[in-house]
Amino acid sequence: MNEKMVKRKSYRLDEARIKRIQRLLGARTETEAIERAIDEIITEYERNKRAWAATEQLLKSGIEVVDVFGRLEGTPG
């Protein structure tokens, strides 16, 4: 069984922000809110990393990409 390591920590955090995250995520406790917020950040980071890797692979493939938003360097558009 894969148990996660839990360690008691003490932080000075803005209570209003914690309560806001708790409401936004529908978390029952502040701890659950913080853990879920951390999970959301990790998930978003990994999603962005995969998206950029796919974009780089597409650009290296030689396909013509028209950068209509002007965000990619060196592409026609």
HTML snippet that shows the backbone in 3Dmol.js (N, CA, C, O; Angstrom):
<script src="https://3Dmol.org/build/3Dmol-min.js"></script>
<div id="view" style="width:600px;height:400px;position:relative"></div>
<script>
const pdb = `
ATOM      1  N   MET A   1       0.840  -1.181   0.000  1.00  0.00           N
ATOM      2  CA  MET A   1       0.000   0.000   0.000  1.00  0.00           C
ATOM      3  C   MET A   1       0.886   1.246   0.000  1.00  0.00           C
ATOM      4  O   MET A   1       1.897   1.289   0.702  1.00  0.00           O
ATOM      5  N   ASN A   2       0.515   2.248  -0.776  1.00  0.00           N
ATOM      6  CA  ASN A   2       1.306   3.458  -0.912  1.00  0.00           C
ATOM      7  C   ASN A   2       0.751   4.551   0.003  1.00  0.00           C
ATOM      8  O   ASN A   2      -0.202   5.245  -0.351  1.00  0.00           O
ATOM      9  N   GLU A   3       1.360   4.695   1.185  1.00  0.00           N
ATOM     10  CA  GLU A   3       0.922   5.722   2.119  1.00  0.00           C
ATOM     11  C   GLU A   3       1.680   7.001   1.841  1.00  0.00           C
ATOM     12  O   GLU A   3       2.880   6.983   1.565  1.00  0.00           O
ATOM     13  N   LYS A   4       0.955   8.129   1.920  1.00  0.00           N
ATOM     14  CA  LYS A   4       1.664   9.385   1.758  1.00  0.00           C
ATOM     15  C   LYS A   4       2.222   9.816   3.103  1.00  0.00           C
ATOM     16  O   LYS A   4       1.610   9.608   4.150  1.00  0.00           O
ATOM     17  N   MET A   5       3.388  10.416   3.046  1.00  0.00           N
ATOM     18  CA  MET A   5       4.020  10.881   4.264  1.00  0.00           C
ATOM     19  C   MET A   5       3.384  12.209   4.666  1.00  0.00           C
ATOM     20  O   MET A   5       3.335  13.151   3.874  1.00  0.00           O
ATOM     21  N   VAL A   6       2.909  12.273   5.873  1.00  0.00           N
ATOM     22  CA  VAL A   6       2.276  13.479   6.383  1.00  0.00           C
ATOM     23  C   VAL A   6       3.135  14.006   7.520  1.00  0.00           C
ATOM     24  O   VAL A   6       3.536  13.268   8.419  1.00  0.00           O
ATOM     25  N   LYS A   7       3.405  15.299   7.454  1.00  0.00           N
ATOM     26  CA  LYS A   7       4.229  15.917   8.484  1.00  0.00           C
ATOM     27  C   LYS A   7       3.540  17.178   8.968  1.00  0.00           C
ATOM     28  O   LYS A   7       3.067  17.982   8.165  1.00  0.00           O
ATOM     29  N   ARG A   8       3.483  17.346  10.250  1.00  0.00           N
ATOM     30  CA  ARG A   8       2.871  18.546  10.822  1.00  0.00           C
ATOM     31  C   ARG A   8       3.782  19.736  10.543  1.00  0.00           C
ATOM     32  O   ARG A   8       4.988  19.689  10.786  1.00  0.00           O
ATOM     33  N   LYS A   9       3.173  20.809  10.024  1.00  0.00           N
ATOM     34  CA  LYS A   9       3.911  22.024   9.701  1.00  0.00           C
ATOM     35  C   LYS A   9       3.202  23.211  10.327  1.00  0.00           C
ATOM     36  O   LYS A   9       2.012  23.144  10.637  1.00  0.00           O
ATOM     37  N   SER A  10       3.922  24.273  10.507  1.00  0.00           N
ATOM     38  CA  SER A  10       3.347  25.497  11.026  1.00  0.00           C
ATOM     39  C   SER A  10       3.726  26.637  10.084  1.00  0.00           C
ATOM     40  O   SER A  10       4.905  26.942   9.903  1.00  0.00           O
ATOM     41  N   TYR A  11       2.700  27.268   9.482  1.00  0.00           N
ATOM     42  CA  TYR A  11       2.919  28.369   8.556  1.00  0.00           C
ATOM     43  C   TYR A  11       2.078  29.553   8.983  1.00  0.00           C
ATOM     44  O   TYR A  11       1.057  29.404   9.655  1.00  0.00           O
ATOM     45  N   ARG A  12       2.518  30.716   8.587  1.00  0.00           N
ATOM     46  CA  ARG A  12       1.732  31.933   8.800  1.00  0.00           C
ATOM     47  C   ARG A  12       1.085  32.249   7.462  1.00  0.00           C
ATOM     48  O   ARG A  12       1.756  32.716   6.541  1.00  0.00           O
ATOM     49  N   LEU A  13      -0.224  31.995   7.349  1.00  0.00           N
ATOM     50  CA  LEU A  13      -0.960  32.179   6.108  1.00  0.00           C
ATOM     51  C   LEU A  13      -2.132  33.121   6.314  1.00  0.00           C
ATOM     52  O   LEU A  13      -2.693  33.212   7.406  1.00  0.00           O
ATOM     53  N   ASP A  14      -2.491  33.815   5.253  1.00  0.00           N
ATOM     54  CA  ASP A  14      -3.632  34.735   5.278  1.00  0.00           C
ATOM     55  C   ASP A  14      -4.917  33.909   5.387  1.00  0.00           C
ATOM     56  O   ASP A  14      -5.271  33.177   4.462  1.00  0.00           O
ATOM     57  N   GLU A  15      -5.603  34.028   6.507  1.00  0.00           N
ATOM     58  CA  GLU A  15      -6.791  33.221   6.773  1.00  0.00           C
ATOM     59  C   GLU A  15      -7.895  33.467   5.748  1.00  0.00           C
ATOM     60  O   GLU A  15      -8.597  32.534   5.359  1.00  0.00           O
ATOM     61  N   ALA A  16      -8.054  34.709   5.312  1.00  0.00           N
ATOM     62  CA  ALA A  16      -9.093  35.019   4.326  1.00  0.00           C
ATOM     63  C   ALA A  16      -8.826  34.293   3.005  1.00  0.00           C
ATOM     64  O   ALA A  16      -9.758  33.821   2.354  1.00  0.00           O
ATOM     65  N   ARG A  17      -7.570  34.207   2.619  1.00  0.00           N
ATOM     66  CA  ARG A  17      -7.226  33.497   1.375  1.00  0.00           C
ATOM     67  C   ARG A  17      -7.480  31.996   1.515  1.00  0.00           C
ATOM     68  O   ARG A  17      -7.965  31.353   0.584  1.00  0.00           O
ATOM     69  N   ILE A  18      -7.153  31.452   2.662  1.00  0.00           N
ATOM     70  CA  ILE A  18      -7.400  30.029   2.902  1.00  0.00           C
ATOM     71  C   ILE A  18      -8.901  29.758   2.842  1.00  0.00           C
ATOM     72  O   ILE A  18      -9.331  28.793   2.210  1.00  0.00           O
ATOM     73  N   LYS A  19      -9.695  30.596   3.491  1.00  0.00           N
ATOM     74  CA  LYS A  19     -11.150  30.415   3.476  1.00  0.00           C
ATOM     75  C   LYS A  19     -11.700  30.551   2.060  1.00  0.00           C
ATOM     76  O   LYS A  19     -12.625  29.832   1.682  1.00  0.00           O
ATOM     77  N   ARG A  20     -11.136  31.468   1.276  1.00  0.00           N
ATOM     78  CA  ARG A  20     -11.584  31.642  -0.117  1.00  0.00           C
ATOM     79  C   ARG A  20     -11.300  30.377  -0.921  1.00  0.00           C
ATOM     80  O   ARG A  20     -12.163  29.899  -1.658  1.00  0.00           O
ATOM     81  N   ILE A  21     -10.100  29.840  -0.780  1.00  0.00           N
ATOM     82  CA  ILE A  21      -9.756  28.600  -1.484  1.00  0.00           C
ATOM     83  C   ILE A  21     -10.657  27.472  -1.011  1.00  0.00           C
ATOM     84  O   ILE A  21     -11.106  26.653  -1.813  1.00  0.00           O
ATOM     85  N   GLN A  22     -10.919  27.426   0.269  1.00  0.00           N
ATOM     86  CA  GLN A  22     -11.789  26.387   0.828  1.00  0.00           C
ATOM     87  C   GLN A  22     -13.166  26.441   0.174  1.00  0.00           C
ATOM     88  O   GLN A  22     -13.721  25.407  -0.198  1.00  0.00           O
ATOM     89  N   ARG A  23     -13.716  27.644   0.032  1.00  0.00           N
ATOM     90  CA  ARG A  23     -15.025  27.801  -0.620  1.00  0.00           C
ATOM     91  C   ARG A  23     -14.947  27.442  -2.100  1.00  0.00           C
ATOM     92  O   ARG A  23     -15.801  26.717  -2.611  1.00  0.00           O
ATOM     93  N   LEU A  24     -13.918  27.950  -2.794  1.00  0.00           N
ATOM     94  CA  LEU A  24     -13.784  27.696  -4.232  1.00  0.00           C
ATOM     95  C   LEU A  24     -13.676  26.207  -4.550  1.00  0.00           C
ATOM     96  O   LEU A  24     -14.247  25.729  -5.531  1.00  0.00           O
ATOM     97  N   LEU A  25     -12.946  25.488  -3.719  1.00  0.00           N
ATOM     98  CA  LEU A  25     -12.719  24.063  -3.971  1.00  0.00           C
ATOM     99  C   LEU A  25     -13.751  23.165  -3.297  1.00  0.00           C
ATOM    100  O   LEU A  25     -13.768  21.956  -3.527  1.00  0.00           O
ATOM    101  N   GLY A  26     -14.600  23.745  -2.477  1.00  0.00           N
ATOM    102  CA  GLY A  26     -15.598  22.940  -1.778  1.00  0.00           C
ATOM    103  C   GLY A  26     -14.975  22.009  -0.757  1.00  0.00           C
ATOM    104  O   GLY A  26     -15.492  20.923  -0.496  1.00  0.00           O
ATOM    105  N   ALA A  27     -13.858  22.438  -0.180  1.00  0.00           N
ATOM    106  CA  ALA A  27     -13.149  21.618   0.801  1.00  0.00           C
ATOM    107  C   ALA A  27     -13.817  21.731   2.167  1.00  0.00           C
ATOM    108  O   ALA A  27     -14.305  22.795   2.549  1.00  0.00           O
ATOM    109  N   ARG A  28     -13.830  20.628   2.889  1.00  0.00           N
ATOM    110  CA  ARG A  28     -14.453  20.616   4.218  1.00  0.00           C
ATOM    111  C   ARG A  28     -13.572  21.272   5.279  1.00  0.00           C
ATOM    112  O   ARG A  28     -14.072  21.896   6.216  1.00  0.00           O
ATOM    113  N   THR A  29     -12.257  21.124   5.123  1.00  0.00           N
ATOM    114  CA  THR A  29     -11.331  21.673   6.114  1.00  0.00           C
ATOM    115  C   THR A  29     -10.290  22.548   5.435  1.00  0.00           C
ATOM    116  O   THR A  29     -10.116  22.499   4.217  1.00  0.00           O
ATOM    117  N   GLU A  30      -9.600  23.349   6.239  1.00  0.00           N
ATOM    118  CA  GLU A  30      -8.528  24.179   5.699  1.00  0.00           C
ATOM    119  C   GLU A  30      -7.395  23.307   5.164  1.00  0.00           C
ATOM    120  O   GLU A  30      -6.817  23.613   4.121  1.00  0.00           O
ATOM    121  N   THR A  31      -7.081  22.241   5.862  1.00  0.00           N
ATOM    122  CA  THR A  31      -6.028  21.337   5.406  1.00  0.00           C
ATOM    123  C   THR A  31      -6.376  20.741   4.050  1.00  0.00           C
ATOM    124  O   THR A  31      -5.532  20.695   3.155  1.00  0.00           O
ATOM    125  N   GLU A  32      -7.611  20.287   3.897  1.00  0.00           N
ATOM    126  CA  GLU A  32      -8.053  19.744   2.610  1.00  0.00           C
ATOM    127  C   GLU A  32      -7.946  20.811   1.519  1.00  0.00           C
ATOM    128  O   GLU A  32      -7.535  20.514   0.397  1.00  0.00           O
ATOM    129  N   ALA A  33      -8.310  22.040   1.845  1.00  0.00           N
ATOM    130  CA  ALA A  33      -8.238  23.133   0.872  1.00  0.00           C
ATOM    131  C   ALA A  33      -6.804  23.357   0.416  1.00  0.00           C
ATOM    132  O   ALA A  33      -6.545  23.494  -0.780  1.00  0.00           O
ATOM    133  N   ILE A  34      -5.882  23.393   1.351  1.00  0.00           N
ATOM    134  CA  ILE A  34      -4.471  23.620   1.018  1.00  0.00           C
ATOM    135  C   ILE A  34      -3.926  22.459   0.195  1.00  0.00           C
ATOM    136  O   ILE A  34      -3.238  22.681  -0.801  1.00  0.00           O
ATOM    137  N   GLU A  35      -4.222  21.219   0.599  1.00  0.00           N
ATOM    138  CA  GLU A  35      -3.748  20.054  -0.149  1.00  0.00           C
ATOM    139  C   GLU A  35      -4.306  20.035  -1.569  1.00  0.00           C
ATOM    140  O   GLU A  35      -3.580  19.737  -2.518  1.00  0.00           O
ATOM    141  N   ARG A  36      -5.581  20.349  -1.717  1.00  0.00           N
ATOM    142  CA  ARG A  36      -6.189  20.352  -3.046  1.00  0.00           C
ATOM    143  C   ARG A  36      -5.646  21.485  -3.897  1.00  0.00           C
ATOM    144  O   ARG A  36      -5.468  21.317  -5.103  1.00  0.00           O
ATOM    145  N   ALA A  37      -5.378  22.641  -3.292  1.00  0.00           N
ATOM    146  CA  ALA A  37      -4.792  23.760  -4.028  1.00  0.00           C
ATOM    147  C   ALA A  37      -3.398  23.383  -4.531  1.00  0.00           C
ATOM    148  O   ALA A  37      -3.044  23.696  -5.668  1.00  0.00           O
ATOM    149  N   ILE A  38      -2.618  22.723  -3.704  1.00  0.00           N
ATOM    150  CA  ILE A  38      -1.289  22.263  -4.114  1.00  0.00           C
ATOM    151  C   ILE A  38      -1.412  21.269  -5.256  1.00  0.00           C
ATOM    152  O   ILE A  38      -0.658  21.344  -6.226  1.00  0.00           O
ATOM    153  N   ASP A  39      -2.355  20.335  -5.154  1.00  0.00           N
ATOM    154  CA  ASP A  39      -2.578  19.363  -6.228  1.00  0.00           C
ATOM    155  C   ASP A  39      -2.961  20.057  -7.529  1.00  0.00           C
ATOM    156  O   ASP A  39      -2.505  19.661  -8.602  1.00  0.00           O
ATOM    157  N   GLU A  40      -3.798  21.093  -7.440  1.00  0.00           N
ATOM    158  CA  GLU A  40      -4.208  21.849  -8.632  1.00  0.00           C
ATOM    159  C   GLU A  40      -2.998  22.509  -9.297  1.00  0.00           C
ATOM    160  O   GLU A  40      -2.875  22.495 -10.522  1.00  0.00           O
ATOM    161  N   ILE A  41      -2.120  23.077  -8.499  1.00  0.00           N
ATOM    162  CA  ILE A  41      -0.920  23.727  -9.034  1.00  0.00           C
ATOM    163  C   ILE A  41      -0.024  22.709  -9.721  1.00  0.00           C
ATOM    164  O   ILE A  41       0.480  22.967 -10.814  1.00  0.00           O
ATOM    165  N   ILE A  42       0.180  21.562  -9.098  1.00  0.00           N
ATOM    166  CA  ILE A  42       1.014  20.509  -9.686  1.00  0.00           C
ATOM    167  C   ILE A  42       0.409  20.041 -11.001  1.00  0.00           C
ATOM    168  O   ILE A  42       1.120  19.909 -11.997  1.00  0.00           O
ATOM    169  N   THR A  43      -0.890  19.792 -11.016  1.00  0.00           N
ATOM    170  CA  THR A  43      -1.582  19.336 -12.225  1.00  0.00           C
ATOM    171  C   THR A  43      -1.455  20.362 -13.343  1.00  0.00           C
ATOM    172  O   THR A  43      -1.164  20.007 -14.485  1.00  0.00           O
ATOM    173  N   GLU A  44      -1.670  21.628 -13.019  1.00  0.00           N
ATOM    174  CA  GLU A  44      -1.587  22.694 -14.027  1.00  0.00           C
ATOM    175  C   GLU A  44      -0.167  22.814 -14.578  1.00  0.00           C
ATOM    176  O   GLU A  44       0.018  22.987 -15.783  1.00  0.00           O
ATOM    177  N   TYR A  45       0.829  22.726 -13.708  1.00  0.00           N
ATOM    178  CA  TYR A  45       2.221  22.793 -14.147  1.00  0.00           C
ATOM    179  C   TYR A  45       2.534  21.651 -15.111  1.00  0.00           C
ATOM    180  O   TYR A  45       3.128  21.866 -16.167  1.00  0.00           O
ATOM    181  N   GLU A  46       2.130  20.437 -14.740  1.00  0.00           N
ATOM    182  CA  GLU A  46       2.395  19.278 -15.594  1.00  0.00           C
ATOM    183  C   GLU A  46       1.656  19.380 -16.924  1.00  0.00           C
ATOM    184  O   GLU A  46       2.204  19.008 -17.961  1.00  0.00           O
ATOM    185  N   ARG A  47       0.423  19.878 -16.910  1.00  0.00           N
ATOM    186  CA  ARG A  47      -0.357  20.066 -18.133  1.00  0.00           C
ATOM    187  C   ARG A  47       0.335  21.080 -19.053  1.00  0.00           C
ATOM    188  O   ARG A  47       0.456  20.845 -20.255  1.00  0.00           O
ATOM    189  N   ASN A  48       0.783  22.191 -18.495  1.00  0.00           N
ATOM    190  CA  ASN A  48       1.485  23.200 -19.291  1.00  0.00           C
ATOM    191  C   ASN A  48       2.790  22.673 -19.857  1.00  0.00           C
ATOM    192  O   ASN A  48       3.144  22.970 -20.998  1.00  0.00           O
ATOM    193  N   LYS A  49       3.503  21.894 -19.063  1.00  0.00           N
ATOM    194  CA  LYS A  49       4.767  21.318 -19.519  1.00  0.00           C
ATOM    195  C   LYS A  49       4.533  20.387 -20.710  1.00  0.00           C
ATOM    196  O   LYS A  49       5.285  20.430 -21.683  1.00  0.00           O
ATOM    197  N   ARG A  50       3.496  19.547 -20.639  1.00  0.00           N
ATOM    198  CA  ARG A  50       3.171  18.645 -21.756  1.00  0.00           C
ATOM    199  C   ARG A  50       2.714  19.431 -22.981  1.00  0.00           C
ATOM    200  O   ARG A  50       3.062  19.076 -24.108  1.00  0.00           O
ATOM    201  N   ALA A  51       1.940  20.489 -22.774  1.00  0.00           N
ATOM    202  CA  ALA A  51       1.457  21.294 -23.894  1.00  0.00           C
ATOM    203  C   ALA A  51       2.608  21.973 -24.611  1.00  0.00           C
ATOM    204  O   ALA A  51       2.641  21.992 -25.842  1.00  0.00           O
ATOM    205  N   TRP A  52       3.560  22.534 -23.862  1.00  0.00           N
ATOM    206  CA  TRP A  52       4.706  23.178 -24.500  1.00  0.00           C
ATOM    207  C   TRP A  52       5.586  22.168 -25.217  1.00  0.00           C
ATOM    208  O   TRP A  52       6.116  22.463 -26.288  1.00  0.00           O
ATOM    209  N   ALA A  53       5.749  20.983 -24.645  1.00  0.00           N
ATOM    210  CA  ALA A  53       6.537  19.938 -25.304  1.00  0.00           C
ATOM    211  C   ALA A  53       5.880  19.545 -26.627  1.00  0.00           C
ATOM    212  O   ALA A  53       6.566  19.358 -27.632  1.00  0.00           O
ATOM    213  N   ALA A  54       4.556  19.420 -26.626  1.00  0.00           N
ATOM    214  CA  ALA A  54       3.834  19.077 -27.853  1.00  0.00           C
ATOM    215  C   ALA A  54       3.956  20.202 -28.875  1.00  0.00           C
ATOM    216  O   ALA A  54       4.105  19.939 -30.068  1.00  0.00           O
ATOM    217  N   THR A  55       3.894  21.440 -28.426  1.00  0.00           N
ATOM    218  CA  THR A  55       4.033  22.590 -29.326  1.00  0.00           C
ATOM    219  C   THR A  55       5.420  22.612 -29.950  1.00  0.00           C
ATOM    220  O   THR A  55       5.559  22.822 -31.155  1.00  0.00           O
ATOM    221  N   GLU A  56       6.443  22.396 -29.135  1.00  0.00           N
ATOM    222  CA  GLU A  56       7.813  22.372 -29.651  1.00  0.00           C
ATOM    223  C   GLU A  56       7.990  21.251 -30.671  1.00  0.00           C
ATOM    224  O   GLU A  56       8.634  21.445 -31.701  1.00  0.00           O
ATOM    225  N   GLN A  57       7.425  20.087 -30.391  1.00  0.00           N
ATOM    226  CA  GLN A  57       7.519  18.959 -31.314  1.00  0.00           C
ATOM    227  C   GLN A  57       6.825  19.298 -32.634  1.00  0.00           C
ATOM    228  O   GLN A  57       7.339  18.982 -33.707  1.00  0.00           O
ATOM    229  N   LEU A  58       5.678  19.931 -32.557  1.00  0.00           N
ATOM    230  CA  LEU A  58       4.954  20.327 -33.752  1.00  0.00           C
ATOM    231  C   LEU A  58       5.772  21.316 -34.572  1.00  0.00           C
ATOM    232  O   LEU A  58       5.873  21.178 -35.791  1.00  0.00           O
ATOM    233  N   LEU A  59       6.350  22.305 -33.918  1.00  0.00           N
ATOM    234  CA  LEU A  59       7.145  23.304 -34.627  1.00  0.00           C
ATOM    235  C   LEU A  59       8.387  22.689 -35.266  1.00  0.00           C
ATOM    236  O   LEU A  59       8.775  23.088 -36.364  1.00  0.00           O
ATOM    237  N   LYS A  60       9.010  21.731 -34.601  1.00  0.00           N
ATOM    238  CA  LYS A  60      10.205  21.072 -35.136  1.00  0.00           C
ATOM    239  C   LYS A  60       9.875  20.123 -36.280  1.00  0.00           C
ATOM    240  O   LYS A  60      10.769  19.728 -37.029  1.00  0.00           O
ATOM    241  N   SER A  61       8.607  19.753 -36.427  1.00  0.00           N
ATOM    242  CA  SER A  61       8.219  18.794 -37.459  1.00  0.00           C
ATOM    243  C   SER A  61       8.283  19.391 -38.858  1.00  0.00           C
ATOM    244  O   SER A  61       8.259  18.667 -39.853  1.00  0.00           O
ATOM    245  N   GLY A  62       8.366  20.712 -38.928  1.00  0.00           N
ATOM    246  CA  GLY A  62       8.437  21.357 -40.223  1.00  0.00           C
ATOM    247  C   GLY A  62       7.097  21.825 -40.748  1.00  0.00           C
ATOM    248  O   GLY A  62       7.025  22.446 -41.809  1.00  0.00           O
ATOM    249  N   ILE A  63       6.040  21.535 -40.021  1.00  0.00           N
ATOM    250  CA  ILE A  63       4.717  21.976 -40.448  1.00  0.00           C
ATOM    251  C   ILE A  63       4.673  23.508 -40.391  1.00  0.00           C
ATOM    252  O   ILE A  63       5.263  24.115 -39.497  1.00  0.00           O
ATOM    253  N   GLU A  64       3.987  24.117 -41.328  1.00  0.00           N
ATOM    254  CA  GLU A  64       3.866  25.570 -41.315  1.00  0.00           C
ATOM    255  C   GLU A  64       2.803  25.970 -40.300  1.00  0.00           C
ATOM    256  O   GLU A  64       1.663  25.509 -40.349  1.00  0.00           O
ATOM    257  N   VAL A  65       3.206  26.837 -39.382  1.00  0.00           N
ATOM    258  CA  VAL A  65       2.313  27.315 -38.339  1.00  0.00           C
ATOM    259  C   VAL A  65       2.142  28.816 -38.532  1.00  0.00           C
ATOM    260  O   VAL A  65       3.125  29.554 -38.604  1.00  0.00           O
ATOM    261  N   VAL A  66       0.920  29.258 -38.615  1.00  0.00           N
ATOM    262  CA  VAL A  66       0.641  30.678 -38.727  1.00  0.00           C
ATOM    263  C   VAL A  66       0.303  31.186 -37.329  1.00  0.00           C
ATOM    264  O   VAL A  66      -0.684  30.772 -36.721  1.00  0.00           O
ATOM    265  N   ASP A  67       1.141  32.086 -36.838  1.00  0.00           N
ATOM    266  CA  ASP A  67       0.993  32.619 -35.491  1.00  0.00           C
ATOM    267  C   ASP A  67       0.105  33.860 -35.526  1.00  0.00           C
ATOM    268  O   ASP A  67       0.602  34.985 -35.561  1.00  0.00           O
ATOM    269  N   VAL A  68      -1.182  33.653 -35.516  1.00  0.00           N
ATOM    270  CA  VAL A  68      -2.124  34.759 -35.642  1.00  0.00           C
ATOM    271  C   VAL A  68      -2.143  35.662 -34.405  1.00  0.00           C
ATOM    272  O   VAL A  68      -2.621  36.794 -34.473  1.00  0.00           O
ATOM    273  N   PHE A  69      -1.630  35.170 -33.285  1.00  0.00           N
ATOM    274  CA  PHE A  69      -1.606  35.963 -32.065  1.00  0.00           C
ATOM    275  C   PHE A  69      -0.246  36.603 -31.796  1.00  0.00           C
ATOM    276  O   PHE A  69      -0.100  37.371 -30.845  1.00  0.00           O
ATOM    277  N   GLY A  70       0.759  36.288 -32.637  1.00  0.00           N
ATOM    278  CA  GLY A  70       2.080  36.877 -32.472  1.00  0.00           C
ATOM    279  C   GLY A  70       2.810  36.418 -31.231  1.00  0.00           C
ATOM    280  O   GLY A  70       3.537  37.200 -30.617  1.00  0.00           O
ATOM    281  N   ARG A  71       2.630  35.154 -30.844  1.00  0.00           N
ATOM    282  CA  ARG A  71       3.243  34.642 -29.619  1.00  0.00           C
ATOM    283  C   ARG A  71       4.432  33.724 -29.861  1.00  0.00           C
ATOM    284  O   ARG A  71       5.202  33.467 -28.935  1.00  0.00           O
ATOM    285  N   LEU A  72       4.599  33.229 -31.072  1.00  0.00           N
ATOM    286  CA  LEU A  72       5.680  32.306 -31.363  1.00  0.00           C
ATOM    287  C   LEU A  72       6.753  33.023 -32.173  1.00  0.00           C
ATOM    288  O   LEU A  72       6.464  33.641 -33.198  1.00  0.00           O
ATOM    289  N   GLU A  73       7.988  32.934 -31.706  1.00  0.00           N
ATOM    290  CA  GLU A  73       9.085  33.579 -32.427  1.00  0.00           C
ATOM    291  C   GLU A  73       9.465  32.784 -33.654  1.00  0.00           C
ATOM    292  O   GLU A  73       9.455  31.553 -33.639  1.00  0.00           O
ATOM    293  N   GLY A  74       9.802  33.493 -34.719  1.00  0.00           N
ATOM    294  CA  GLY A  74      10.315  32.840 -35.904  1.00  0.00           C
ATOM    295  C   GLY A  74       9.281  32.123 -36.759  1.00  0.00           C
ATOM    296  O   GLY A  74       9.656  31.330 -37.623  1.00  0.00           O
ATOM    297  N   THR A  75       8.000  32.371 -36.551  1.00  0.00           N
ATOM    298  CA  THR A  75       6.976  31.726 -37.371  1.00  0.00           C
ATOM    299  C   THR A  75       6.332  32.775 -38.248  1.00  0.00           C
ATOM    300  O   THR A  75       6.204  33.931 -37.843  1.00  0.00           O
ATOM    301  N   PRO A  76       5.924  32.388 -39.448  1.00  0.00           N
ATOM    302  CA  PRO A  76       5.271  33.355 -40.313  1.00  0.00           C
ATOM    303  C   PRO A  76       3.907  33.759 -39.757  1.00  0.00           C
ATOM    304  O   PRO A  76       3.273  32.985 -39.041  1.00  0.00           O
ATOM    305  N   GLY A  77       3.477  34.914 -40.071  1.00  0.00           N
ATOM    306  CA  GLY A  77       2.155  35.261 -39.630  1.00  0.00           C
ATOM    307  C   GLY A  77       1.982  36.703 -39.454  1.00  0.00           C
ATOM    308  O   GLY A  77       0.899  37.153 -39.078  1.00  0.00           O
TER     309      GLY A  77
END
`;
const viewer = $3Dmol.createViewer("view");
viewer.addModel(pdb, "pdb");
viewer.setStyle({}, {cartoon: {color: "spectrum"}});
viewer.zoomTo();
viewer.render();
</script>
